[in-house]
């Protein structure tokens, strides 16, 4: 179980809500369920965005992660169903095309520190387990963020996170990704 999965969900939720917010124990149980079910971070983020967009249009507030539960479940089912009978291989069947695409994105960044991660991403094809590949991608992303985080970005993340360590870390990840145009390192 990767702490990054939880940090990313928490940061995205707080960022979308637009106000300081502390997730409760039920929210962490829900995140653990998603993680254990193998629901990719990208699916959770996309589903959360759809819920926030809908609530924003209705001028309502999303008051907890549980508001996103059904949307995550539905989107994950839809994505899995799309691959049934499809000629395109799902990441579970063949992660190599997605790993190659991620590596290519990293290679085309002008920053040498970013492009140096491309071979490491490609090497993950040796892993035969999608969950292990996802975990390794999250770890690589964490290393990359730490490498690229300038003191200015760290100060901005500190201000946004109001000193809460998990929130500061999540904001730092988002800020670095935005500044360097980094893709989320995920198969999904």
SETORMI-685951 format. One line per 5 residues: for each residue x, y, z of N, C-alpha, C. Coordinates in steps of 0.001 Angstrom, whole numbers, plus 500000, padded with zeros to 6 digits. Example, Ala and Ser with C-alpha at 12.3 -4.5 7.8 and 13.67 -1.06 7.14 Angstrom:
! SETORMI-685951
513190/494310/507800/512300/495500/507800/513200/496700/507800; 512850/497750/507080/513670/498940/507140/512900/500030/507870 $
//
This chain:
! SETORMI-685951
500853/498827/500000/500000/500000/500000/500896/501233/500000; 500698/502096/499025/501562/503260/498880/500915/504502/499499; 501698/505198/500315/501205/506432/500922/500932/507483/499859; 501644/507411/498719/501442/508383/497651/500010/508353/497124; 499429/507181/497043/498055/507023/496572/497134/507887/497426 $
497295/507789/498729/496463/508545/499659/496766/510035/499584; 498052/510384/499508/498443/511792/499424/497854/512466/498184; 497923/511773/497067/497419/512337/495815/495913/512559/495876; 495186/511587/496404/493732/511723/496514/493391/512865/497455; 494070/512896/498591/493820/513945/499575/494110/515332/498994 $
495236/515478/498331/495598/516785/497761/494618/517211/496687; 494210/516263/495864/493273/516613/494803/491926/517017/495394; 491482/516283/496388/490216/516613/497038/490274/518013/497656; 491338/518276/498392/491484/519585/499049/491586/520695/498006; 492361/520433/496945/492496/521435/495881/491177/521736/495204 $
490393/520722/494930/489099/520930/494276/488101/521597/495220; 488170/521257/496483/487231/521845/497442/487545/523327/497652; 488820/523686/497554/489194/525088/497619/489264/525661/499014; 489074/524832/499998/489169/525299/501380/489946/524261/502175; 490608/524689/503258/491290/523693/504089/490270/522671/504584 $
490625/521433/504498/489688/520376/504836/490493/519185/505312; 490039/518557/506357/490713/517383/506878/489828/516178/506600; 490396/515197/505921/489633/513990/505658/489445/513224/506960; 488318/512526/507069/488043/511790/508298/488397/510313/508143; 488222/509561/509193/488617/508144/509175/487826/507349/508132 $
486567/507699/507900/485783/507007/506873/486366/507251/505484; 486881/508453/505272/487512/508772/503985/488751/507902/503772; 489546/507704/504828/490747/506879/504706/490396/505409/504489; 489317/504953/505116/488853/503582/504885/488450/503423/503431; 487744/504416/502894/487311/504376/501495/488519/504363/500550 $
489514/505199/500820/490724/505197/499991/491433/503856/500053; 491481/503257/501234/492122/501950/501374/491354/500904/500557; 490023/500968/500586/489216/500029/499793/489519/500178/498305; 489605/501423/497830/489921/501657/496412/491298/501097/496079; 492255/501355/496945/493615/500895/496724/493671/499365/496691 $
493028/498732/497651/493031/497271/497721/492275/496647/496553; 491286/497364/496020/490533/496871/494859/491317/497073/493561; 492459/497752/493666/493296/497974/492487/492797/499101/491592; 491987/499983/492127/491476/501099/491331/492608/502108/491164; 493010/502366/489929/494132/503274/489688/493837/504701/490156 $
494881/505367/490576/494769/506747/491028/494111/507632/489972; 494480/507450/488714/493916/508280/487645/492399/508143/487560; 491869/506956/487805/490418/506727/487785/489773/507474/488943; 490373/507388/490133/489826/508074/491308/489795/509579/491070; 490886/510134/490546/490971/511577/490296/489923/512011/489273 $
489813/511254/488194/488828/511600/487152/487407/511558/487701; 487100/510534/488493/485763/510426/489075/485499/511576/490058; 486511/511912/490859/486350/513035/491787/486067/514320/491021; 486794/514533/489927/486572/515740/489125/485139/515798/488604; 484620/514671/488176/483243/514670/487652/482246/515033/488746 $
482473/514543/489958/481580/514873/491071/481687/516360/491407; 482904/516862/491517/483079/518280/491834/482482/519165/490739; 482670/518790/489476/482101/519583/488377/480581/519631/488476; 479988/518480/488753/478522/518423/488875/478040/519262/490057; 478697/519132/491198/478290/519892/492380/478530/521387/492189 $
479640/521760/491537/479909/523173/491270/478812/523769/490404; 478357/523021/489413/477298/523498/488521/475999/523718/489281; 475797/522954/490330/474585/523081/491154/474802/523993/492353; 475997/524618/492428/476361/525506/493534/476233/524795/494887; 476724/523554/494928/476721/522753/496154/478159/522405/496509 $
478385/522018/497761/479716/521627/498243/479812/520116/498395; 480968/519588/498036/481280/518189/498299/481873/518155/499700; 481166/517536/500618/481559/517599/502029/482356/516404/502529; 482717/515515/501653/483521/514370/502057/483815/513486/500867; 484784/512646/501022/485190/511757/499945/484098/510755/499603 $
483245/510458/500573/482157/509502/500330/481206/509989/499236; 481176/511293/498979/480345/511831/497907/480834/511307/496544; 482069/510865/496482/482688/510404/495226/482656/508887/495071; 482206/508188/496091/482272/506725/496122/481605/506083/494906; 480377/506457/494633/479643/505845/493515/480276/506190/492173 $
480751/507416/492035/481360/507845/490766/482639/507050/490490; 483434/506801/491519/484662/506030/491350/484313/504602/490937; 483373/504017/491638/482959/502640/491343/482421/502521/489914; 481593/503473/489515/480993/503445/488183/482052/503628/487084; 482937/504604/487258/483960/504867/486249/484910/503679/486115 $
485298/503072/487233/486194/501922/487185/485524/500760/486446; 484240/500542/486696/483510/499472/485991/483449/499776/484499; 483154/501029/484147/483080/501406/482729/484416/501184/482030; 485522/501567/482666/486836/501426/482052/487212/499956/481869; 486880/499156/482840/487174/497722/482701/486313/497113/481603 $
485045/497514/481541/484147/496984/480513/484572/497401/479111; 485191/498575/478980/485654/499030/477671/486681/498084/477069; 487461/497451/477916/488523/496569/477424/488037/495172/477082; 486850/494802/477552/486329/493471/477248/485975/493419/475775; 486588/492505/475074/486325/492356/473647/487027/493381/472781 $
487770/494261/473389/488486/495283/472635/489748/494696/472042; 490126/495189/470873/491370/494738/470268/492563/495361/470979; 492343/496498/471583/493431/497166/472313/493654/496437/473633; 494878/496154/473932/495194/495441/475165/495027/496366/476359; 494497/495827/477431/494393/496606/478657/495761/496600/479326 $
496016/497542/480229/497314/497566/480901/497615/496255/481631; 496568/495574/482097/496786/494312/482790/497369/493267/481853; 496985/493304/480572/497454/492320/479616/498833/492680/479082; 499053/493964/478813/500311/494387/478229/500638/495816/478667; 501404/495943/479744/501740/497289/480220/502805/497993/479371 $
503477/497257/478494/504596/497839/477752/504210/499076/476934; 503103/499080/476180/502792/500288/475402/502625/501538/476280; 501986/501372/477413/501781/502526/478292/503100/502967/478926; 503927/502012/479313/505231/502363/479879/506090/503076/478835; 506044/502596/477598/506790/503257/476520/506295/504683/476300 $
504980/504856/476348/504410/506198/476155/504841/507142/477277; 504808/506660/478508/505255/507487/479642/506736/507836/479503; 507548/506839/479148/508984/507074/478984/509238/508095/477882; 508494/508007/476786/508650/508973/475688/508303/510385/476137; 507228/510513/476926/506870/511843/477443/508006/512415/478285 $
508601/511586/479115/509700/512044/479964/510929/512394/479134; 511212/511591/478105/512379/511839/477255/512290/513168/476525; 511093/513601/476223/510916/514819/475437/510874/516092/476281; 511107/515963/477565/511195/517147/478426/512614/517694/478326; 512738/519002/478353/514055/519619/478175/514957/519430/479391 $
514377/519175/480533/515161/519023/481755/515794/517625/481801; 517102/517571/481902/517836/516301/481910/517436/515429/483097; 517115/516059/484222/516708/515294/485402/515417/514526/485127; 514543/515105/484323/513282/514446/483980/513537/513318/482991; 514253/513602/481915/514469/512602/480876/515279/511403/481381 $
516051/511598/482433/516842/510492/482994/515957/509395/483588; 514709/509693/483867/513804/508701/484435/513175/507795/483378; 513267/508161/482119/512651/507373/481050/513126/505919/481028; 514437/505657/481077/514871/504251/481065/514345/503455/482266; 514255/504120/483398/513761/503429/484601/512293/503053/484439 $
511533/503921/483771/510124/503605/483512/510031/502419/482558; 510827/502439/481511/510807/501328/480540/511184/499989/481178; 512118/500016/482121/512566/498787/482782/511460/498096/483570; 510440/498823/483927/509359/498243/484731/508571/497175/483984; 508748/497096/482673/508047/496075/481898/508455/494669/482372 $
509607/494564/483003/510070/493268/483527/509166/492754/484643; 508537/493696/485349/507589/493297/486393/506381/492681/485701; 505885/491604/486218/504736/490948/485590/503428/491249/486313; 503496/492105/487310/502326/492427/488118/501989/493909/487960; 500781/494184/487500/500347/495577/487343/500387/496320/488683 $
499919/495724/489785/500034/496450/491061/501477/496798/491428; 502415/495887/491154/503828/496191/491455/504354/497290/490533; 503924/497274/489281/504338/498331/488353/503783/499668/488818; 502508/499681/489208/501889/500923/489694/502626/501445/490925; 502959/500545/491842/503681/500955/493054/505044/501536/492683 $
505748/500868/491772/507067/501355/491347/506953/502701/490642; 505907/502883/489848/505708/504173/489175/505479/505286/490191; 504704/504996/491223/504462/506006/492262/505761/506358/492978; 506581/505352/493232/507863/505606/493894/508783/506435/492998; 508821/506104/491710/509629/506889/490770/509131/508330/490704 $
507820/508495/490683/507270/509848/490647/507668/510615/491901; 507647/509952/493046/508060/510594/494295/509517/511042/494249; 510376/510183/493703/511798/510547/493550/511952/511740/492611; 511235/511703/491527/511320/512773/490530/510847/514099/491125; 509770/514055/491864/509249/515269/492514/510294/515821/493480 $
510888/514947/494277/511905/515388/495249/513109/516007/494545; 513477/515461/493401/514613/515980/492634/514322/517369/492083; 513099/517598/491626/512750/518836/490933/512223/519946/491841; 511867/519607/493067/511245/520586/493960/512250/521650/494392; 512040/522852/493912/512913/523971/494275/512494/524521/495644 $
513361/525287/496278/512975/525911/497550/511730/526794/497405; 511591/527450/496244/510422/528306/496025/509138/527478/495983; 509190/526344/495266/508014/525472/495202/507700/524879/496570; 508745/524544/497313/508527/523998/498657/507860/525045/499557; 508278/526302/499430/507682/527376/500236/506215/527590/499853 $
505946/527541/498562/504561/527705/498110/503683/526551/498610; 504202/525334/498546/503459/524170/499031/503212/524275/500529; 504221/524768/501241/504086/524956/502695/502958/525947/502996; 502911/527034/502246/501865/528043/502448/500481/527472/502117; 500386/526741/501024/499104/526155/500626/498646/525076/501589 $
499605/524317/502115/499266/523206/503001/499086/523602/504446; 499254/524868/504740/499079/525398/506091/499860/524585/507132; 501031/524072/506721/501893/523375/507660/501543/521914/507920; 500426/521435/507397/500065/520025/507588/500940/519180/506663; 501811/518335/507203/502801/517632/506386/502225/516888/505176 $
501148/516153/505352/500574/515398/504231/500058/516351/503157; 499428/517407/503579/498885/518371/502634/500007/519110/501910; 501053/519464/502634/502203/520149/502034/502817/519262/500960; 503014/517981/501268/503608/517041/500312/502731/516907/499068; 501441/516808/499264/500525/516664/498137/500535/517920/497260 $
500547/519088/497882/500606/520334/497105/501932/520436/496352; 503008/520011/496981/504312/520051/496329/504300/519179/495071; 503733/517997/495155/503641/517114/493984/502886/517805/492847; 501770/518400/493191/500957/519071/492169/501715/520239/491548; 502357/521046/492372/503081/522219/491874/504243/521819/490954 $
504994/520809/491342/506119/520355/490512/505590/519795/489195; 504527/518978/489262/503961/518426/488027/503525/519537/487081; 502887/520565/487637/502426/521682/486798/503602/522451/486206; 504603/522776/487014/505726/523584/486533/506510/522876/485428; 506707/521583/485565/507523/520847/484607/506699/520108/483553 $
505383/520235/483620/504527/519552/482649/504668/518044/482711; 504782/517525/483905/505003/516091/484081/503690/515319/483988; 503727/514174/483354/502549/513307/483362/502459/512612/484717; 501273/512177/485077/501149/511296/486238/501739/509961/485810; 502589/509419/486618/503196/508144/486279/502253/507030/486738 $
501423/506596/485805/500458/505533/486050/500172/504813/484747; 499772/503570/484841/499417/502802/483646/498039/503178/483124; 497258/503851/483958/495855/504117/483596/495612/505561/483246 $
//
